[in-house]
Amino acid sequence: MNAPQPRPSGLATSRAHSARVYDYILGGKDHYPPDVEAGDAMCRHWPALPVHMLENRRFMHRAARHLAEDHGIRQFLDVGTGLPTSPNLHEVVQEVAPESHVVYVDNDPIVLAHARALLRSAPEGATAYVDADMHDPDAILGSPEFRELIDLDRPVGLLVIGILHFILPPDDRRLIQRLLDPLPSGSYLAMTIGTADFAPEEVNRVAQEYRQQGMPMELRDLATATSFFDGMDLLEPGVTQVHEWRPGPEQEGIEGRDIAMYGAVARKR
C-alpha cells in the first residue's frame, strides 16, 4: 500500500482536536495554538494529566505485547490511532512476530498526513491506514485495507484506546458491538475507558474543558466500564486502572489519583 498523502484542505486548525491535544501534552510537535491553549487549560485543572495520558499509552503497549506473545494474535485493528509516536502498535507486535498485520484507523487529517510512520512495517508483515470515523464502523470494516490485511477466519486483536470517552451513549455500545460482530471467536478486545472515580473534581473539570472546546466527553464508573465487556471472558486482572493492568517497573510509584482511565482485555467467545 502506498503511503497516504497529506490533505491540507481538511485541516481544522482553528479549534482544538483531541489527538493534537494529546500530542501536545505528551511533548509532541504536531499541534496548533488552539491545541496548546486547550492542553494548558486542562493541565491547570489537573496537573496529573500528562502522567495519565502516558499510562494510557503504556497500557496499549503491554496489552498488545501480551496478545502477541501469550495468545498468538497476529492481526490487529487499532481504532482511534492518534498521532504516530514510537513505539507504535506495529512496532510492539512485530518485535514479537514480524509477520503481524496491523490496520490503523483515525479520522484526523493531521494523523493522515503523518501516517507514513504507521506504514513502516517489518518486511514479513504489513500495515495499513484507514481514514475513517469510529461513528461509521461499516466504512472501517468495508475498507479495502481492512479486507486485504485482516483474515476473518483467524482471531483479531481489536484495540480501542483512549477514545471511548468521546463516544456518547447510546452510540458507544452499538459501535463497539458492530466492530466486534464480524470478528471470529478467540478474538480480543483491548479497551481503555475514561473515569472520574479517583479524582472527581479535577477530572470533571478537564471533561468540562473538553466540552467547551467542542469535544463532548462521557466518563464512566467501574460498573459501567465493566459492562462493556459483558458476554466476553476478561483476562486477569480484569478491569483495573490502566497502570495496574499487568504492571511493569515503569508503573512503580504511580498514584491512583493520577490515573483516570480503566483498562481491560477480554476474549470473544
VOFI-891567 format. One line per 10 residues: number of its first residue (from 0); for each residue x, y, z of N, C-alpha, C. Coordinates in steps of 0.02 Angstrom, whole numbers. Example, Ala and Ser with C-alpha at 12.3 -4.5 7.8 and 13.67 -1.06 7.14 Angstrom:
2
0> 660 -284 390 615 -225 390 660 -165 390; 642 -112 354 684 -53 357 645 2 394
***
This chain:
269
0> 42 -60 0 0 0 0 44 62 0; 27 111 -42 65 172 -44 48 215 16; 98 254 39 86 299 96 36 352 76; -11 369 120 -61 420 104 -28 488 100; -58 531 61 -32 598 52 -68 646 98; -35 700 118 -67 750 161 -130 778 128; -176 799 169 -238 827 144 -249 895 177; -209 946 159 -210 1009 194 -279 1041 196; -319 1033 144 -384 1066 142 -430 1042 198; -415 984 227 -459 958 279 -437 976 349
10> -383 1012 357 -357 1026 423 -399 1080 457; -429 1063 514 -467 1111 553 -421 1135 610; -379 1184 594 -328 1205 642 -352 1263 686; -413 1287 675 -437 1343 714 -470 1322 779; -477 1256 788 -505 1230 851 -466 1169 873; -468 1157 938 -430 1101 965 -457 1034 941; -412 985 935 -431 917 918 -400 870 969; -437 819 990 -414 776 1044 -347 744 1031; -334 722 969 -270 689 953 -213 738 959; -224 801 939 -171 851 941 -160 876 1012
20> -214 881 1052 -206 899 1123 -164 846 1158; -179 783 1143 -141 726 1171 -68 732 1151; -55 747 1088 13 755 1063 49 811 1101; 15 868 1109 46 925 1144 63 908 1216; 16 878 1252 27 865 1323 83 814 1333; 91 768 1285 145 719 1291 211 742 1260; 214 806 1241 278 834 1218 291 825 1144; 239 812 1105 248 806 1033 253 874 999; 252 872 933 261 934 895 207 946 842; 159 901 839 108 906 786 43 933 814
30> 43 998 829 -16 1030 857 -15 1104 839; -69 1138 857 -78 1208 838 -97 1249 900; -95 1316 895 -110 1357 954 -174 1338 991; -230 1324 957 -290 1304 995 -279 1241 1037; -238 1194 1011 -224 1133 1049 -181 1149 1110; -134 1194 1102 -92 1215 1159 -134 1249 1212; -178 1294 1190 -221 1329 1237 -266 1281 1276; -295 1234 1240 -339 1185 1273 -299 1140 1320; -240 1117 1297 -199 1073 1339 -175 1108 1402; -155 1170 1395 -133 1208 1454 -190 1216 1505
40> -249 1231 1479 -307 1239 1524 -322 1174 1560; -319 1119 1524 -334 1054 1555 -282 1037 1608; -219 1051 1595 -167 1036 1644 -171 1081 1705; -197 1141 1695 -209 1184 1755 -263 1153 1799; -314 1124 1767 -367 1092 1805 -342 1029 1840; -296 993 1807 -272 929 1834 -200 918 1812; -153 938 1854 -82 933 1835 -58 862 1820; -95 812 1843 -75 742 1831 -93 719 1761; -124 761 1720 -148 739 1654 -93 707 1611; -33 735 1608 19 702 1567 35 631 1591
50> 37 621 1657 50 554 1684 -5 506 1662; -66 529 1669 -125 490 1650 -121 470 1576; -106 518 1533 -104 504 1461 -48 455 1444; 10 463 1476 66 418 1463 49 347 1483; 16 339 1540 -2 272 1563 -55 240 1518; -98 280 1489 -146 253 1441 -109 222 1382; -58 256 1357 -20 229 1301 22 168 1321; 49 170 1380 88 112 1404 44 51 1412; -19 61 1432 -65 4 1435 -72 -27 1366; -79 15 1315 -85 -12 1247 -25 -55 1229
60> 34 -31 1246 95 -70 1231 93 -138 1266; 76 -139 1331 77 -201 1368 22 -249 1344; -37 -221 1330 -92 -263 1308 -76 -294 1240; -50 -255 1194 -34 -280 1128 20 -333 1131; 72 -319 1170 126 -369 1177 99 -434 1207; 56 -428 1257 27 -487 1288 -13 -528 1238; -52 -495 1196 -92 -532 1146 -47 -566 1095; 7 -532 1076 53 -562 1027 94 -619 1058; 120 -608 1117 165 -657 1148 128 -717 1177; 75 -704 1213 43 -757 1252 -20 -786 1220
70> -48 -752 1171 -109 -777 1140 -103 -785 1064; -44 -772 1038 -32 -787 967 -69 -744 918; -92 -685 939 -129 -642 892 -79 -612 842; -97 -616 779 -53 -592 726 -86 -540 680; -146 -518 698 -178 -465 660 -217 -421 708; -211 -356 698 -236 -307 745 -273 -251 708; -328 -228 738 -365 -170 714 -363 -117 769; -331 -61 755 -321 -8 805 -365 52 785; -421 62 821 -469 114 804 -458 174 849; -447 232 818 -430 292 856 -356 296 869
80> -317 286 817 -245 278 822 -210 337 853; -229 397 833 -193 457 856 -129 468 817; -94 520 836 -32 537 800 22 485 813; 60 467 762 112 417 771 165 438 822; 175 396 871 225 407 923 258 340 938; 322 335 923 357 271 931 366 254 1006; 356 190 1025 338 135 980 263 134 965; 248 128 901 179 119 880 159 45 886; 95 31 878 70 -37 888 108 -88 846; 119 -73 782 152 -123 740 224 -136 762
90> 257 -85 790 325 -95 815 325 -142 874; 275 -136 917 270 -180 976 257 -252 956; 206 -263 914 187 -332 898 234 -364 848; 262 -325 803 309 -354 755 376 -369 786; 390 -340 843 450 -360 880 441 -432 905; 380 -449 922 364 -518 944 357 -564 883; 318 -541 834 303 -582 775 305 -536 714; 361 -535 677 368 -489 621 315 -496 567; 282 -554 564 232 -566 512 164 -534 529; 159 -500 585 95 -472 607 69 -418 559
100> 2 -416 552 -32 -365 513 -67 -317 560; -64 -252 545 -97 -201 585 -133 -152 539; -198 -141 554 -237 -90 519 -252 -35 569; -229 25 553 -240 84 594 -300 123 567; -339 153 612 -397 193 592 -398 258 631; -406 314 596 -418 379 627 -451 424 576; -479 479 601 -515 525 556 -487 596 558; -427 604 587 -396 671 591 -349 680 532; -358 732 491 -312 742 434 -239 750 455; -226 774 516 -157 779 540 -128 709 547
110> -168 662 574 -144 593 580 -132 564 511; -178 577 465 -170 552 397 -104 577 366; -90 641 377 -29 671 348 34 640 375; 31 612 436 90 582 467 87 506 466; 40 478 430 30 405 433 86 365 401; 131 397 366 188 360 339 225 322 394; 230 353 453 264 320 509 228 257 530; 163 254 517 124 195 535 129 139 483; 160 154 426 163 106 372 232 75 363; 277 88 409 345 61 405 347 -8 437
120> 315 -54 404 308 -122 430 372 -161 422; 380 -211 465 430 -262 452 414 -295 385; 465 -314 346 452 -341 280 409 -404 281; 411 -442 336 372 -503 340 297 -489 353; 282 -429 380 213 -413 398 185 -359 353; 133 -325 378 101 -272 338 63 -225 385; 61 -161 365 19 -112 400 -19 -73 348; -76 -44 369 -116 -1 326 -150 51 370; -169 106 338 -204 160 373 -270 172 339; -324 175 378 -391 189 353 -413 256 380
130> -430 301 335 -455 367 353 -530 361 363; -552 349 425 -622 337 438 -638 356 510; -703 364 523 -728 384 588 -757 324 624; -744 318 689 -771 263 727 -848 263 726; -878 322 715 -950 325 711 -977 292 647; -932 274 602 -952 239 541 -913 174 536; -930 125 579 -892 62 579 -896 25 513; -949 33 475 -954 -1 411 -901 23 362; -882 88 367 -829 114 325 -762 82 343; -753 67 407 -691 33 429 -690 -39 405
140> -744 -75 420 -747 -147 404 -751 -160 329; -777 -111 293 -784 -120 221 -727 -91 181; -677 -63 215 -622 -31 179 -578 -83 144; -548 -65 88 -503 -112 54 -445 -132 98; -421 -86 140 -364 -102 184 -382 -156 234; -441 -149 264 -463 -200 313 -471 -267 278; -504 -267 221 -517 -331 186 -453 -363 162; -403 -323 146 -341 -350 120 -297 -379 175; -295 -346 233 -248 -365 285 -276 -409 339; -342 -408 349 -372 -445 404 -409 -506 378
150> -388 -564 401 -419 -628 383 -469 -645 438; -533 -642 422 -585 -654 472 -595 -727 488; -554 -770 462 -553 -840 484 -503 -851 541; -467 -798 559 -417 -802 612 -431 -748 663; -414 -759 728 -428 -710 780 -395 -642 767; -428 -591 790 -406 -522 781 -401 -488 849; -352 -446 858 -348 -403 917 -376 -335 900; -433 -317 929 -465 -252 919 -444 -206 977; -412 -150 961 -391 -102 1011 -431 -38 1004; -462 -16 1059 -499 47 1062 -471 84 1122
160> -418 122 1110 -378 151 1164 -387 227 1166; -410 252 1223 -414 324 1233 -464 359 1190; -516 325 1169 -566 357 1125 -637 349 1150; -652 297 1189 -722 283 1206 -754 340 1244; -715 378 1283 -745 433 1321 -768 490 1276; -750 488 1211 -775 537 1163 -836 510 1124; -858 449 1140 -916 419 1108 -973 418 1159; -1026 454 1145 -1080 462 1194 -1131 405 1188; -1164 389 1244 -1219 341 1241 -1276 369 1198; -1314 326 1163 -1308 253 1161 -1262 227 1106
170> -1229 273 1071 -1187 251 1016 -1129 207 1038; -1104 219 1100 -1044 185 1122 -1050 109 1117; -1101 80 1146 -1108 7 1145 -1122 -19 1074; -1163 17 1038 -1180 -5 970 -1118 -8 926; -1075 43 931 -1016 46 889 -965 -7 907; -954 -18 972 -908 -70 993 -933 -138 969; -998 -151 977 -1026 -215 957 -1021 -225 882; -1031 -171 843 -1027 -176 770 -957 -195 748; -906 -169 783 -837 -186 767 -821 -258 787; -852 -281 841 -838 -349 865 -874 -402 825
180> -934 -386 800 -977 -437 770 -943 -480 717; -906 -451 669 -877 -493 616 -814 -531 638; -788 -515 696 -725 -546 718 -740 -617 744; -698 -664 729 -712 -733 748 -702 -745 823; -730 -799 847 -719 -821 915 -643 -828 927; -622 -808 986 -550 -810 1001 -516 -743 987; -554 -695 960 -527 -627 953 -528 -593 1021; -494 -536 1024 -488 -500 1088 -504 -426 1079; -534 -397 1131 -546 -326 1135 -503 -297 1191; -459 -250 1174 -421 -212 1224 -446 -140 1221
190> -468 -115 1279 -501 -50 1279 -485 -12 1342; -479 55 1336 -473 98 1394 -533 144 1396; -555 159 1458 -618 193 1469 -608 247 1522; -621 309 1504 -611 365 1549 -658 363 1608; -632 385 1667 -672 384 1728 -654 444 1772; -701 464 1814 -687 515 1864 -689 485 1934; -682 419 1938 -689 385 2003 -635 404 2053; -577 425 2031 -520 431 2077 -499 503 2092; -516 550 2049 -503 621 2062 -562 660 2032; -621 652 2060 -682 676 2027 -682 751 2013
200> -661 791 2059 -664 863 2047 -619 883 1990; -557 860 1991 -508 880 1940 -527 852 1872; -545 788 1870 -558 756 1806 -623 783 1775; -673 798 1815 -733 827 1787 -721 898 1761; -674 934 1790 -656 999 1762 -621 991 1695; -579 940 1689 -547 926 1624 -600 908 1572; -648 866 1592 -701 847 1546 -741 908 1523; -754 953 1570 -790 1014 1551 -750 1056 1503; -685 1059 1511 -642 1096 1465 -646 1065 1395; -644 999 1392 -651 965 1327 -718 985 1294
210> -772 984 1334 -838 1001 1307 -839 1072 1280; -809 1118 1318 -808 1187 1296 -767 1196 1232; -721 1150 1220 -681 1152 1159 -714 1114 1101; -776 1094 1112 -813 1060 1059 -801 986 1055; -776 956 1110 -762 884 1112 -801 853 1169; -865 835 1158 -906 806 1212 -873 744 1241; -880 736 1306 -847 680 1341 -894 648 1390; -891 582 1394 -932 543 1440 -885 499 1482; -885 510 1547 -844 470 1593 -886 415 1625; -855 357 1639 -893 300 1665 -864 277 1732
220> -909 252 1775 -886 221 1837 -866 149 1823; -842 115 1875 -815 47 1865 -868 -1 1839; -928 3 1868 -980 -44 1847 -997 -33 1773; -1001 29 1752 -1018 42 1682 -961 20 1636; -899 35 1657 -841 15 1617 -839 -61 1609; -852 -96 1663 -850 -170 1661 -905 -197 1615; -961 -163 1613 -1018 -189 1573 -1003 -190 1498; -955 -151 1475 -938 -153 1404 -910 -221 1383; -887 -260 1432 -857 -325 1417 -906 -382 1432; -969 -366 1444 -1018 -419 1457 -1020 -468 1398
230> -1023 -532 1415 -1026 -584 1364 -957 -604 1338; -904 -574 1365 -836 -592 1346 -799 -618 1407; -743 -649 1397 -703 -676 1452 -646 -629 1466; -650 -594 1523 -598 -547 1542 -533 -584 1560; -478 -559 1535 -413 -585 1556 -395 -554 1624; -357 -591 1662 -333 -564 1727 -289 -503 1714; -294 -451 1755 -331 -444 1818 -400 -414 1810; -433 -420 1754 -499 -391 1745 -496 -318 1726; -546 -280 1747 -549 -208 1733 -515 -171 1790; -460 -138 1775 -422 -102 1826 -403 -34 1798
240> -378 10 1842 -345 69 1816 -287 47 1771; -274 85 1719 -228 60 1667 -159 45 1695; -136 82 1745 -68 70 1770 -65 7 1813; -123 -21 1831 -124 -82 1872 -136 -145 1830; -144 -138 1764 -155 -196 1721 -87 -224 1701; -70 -282 1731 -6 -315 1719 53 -265 1719; 62 -230 1775 111 -176 1778 183 -201 1774; 226 -157 1748 298 -169 1746 334 -119 1791; 399 -118 1788 438 -71 1830 420 2 1818; 398 19 1757 381 89 1743 321 113 1783
250> 280 66 1808 221 86 1844 233 95 1920; 292 81 1943 306 88 2014 300 160 2035; 266 171 2091 262 238 2120 207 282 2091; 168 257 2043 114 297 2014 55 297 2062; 28 356 2074 -28 365 2119 -94 352 2083; -139 317 2116 -204 304 2086 -243 367 2069; -234 419 2109 -270 482 2095 -247 514 2030; -190 493 2005 -163 523 1944 -185 487 1880; -227 436 1888 -248 396 1830 -324 397 1826; -350 419 1770 -423 424 1760 -445 380 1702
260> -417 320 1699 -434 275 1643 -435 203 1668; -490 169 1655 -493 97 1664 -468 63 1601; -440 4 1609 -418 -35 1552 -431 -109 1563; -442 -144 1509 -453 -217 1513 -443 -248 1445; -432 -314 1446 -428 -354 1385 -475 -413 1395; -516 -427 1345 -564 -482 1351 -567 -522 1287; -581 -586 1294 -584 -633 1237 -656 -642 1215; -666 -639 1150 -733 -652 1122 -746 -727 1121; -803 -748 1146 -820 -819 1149 -841 -846 1080
***
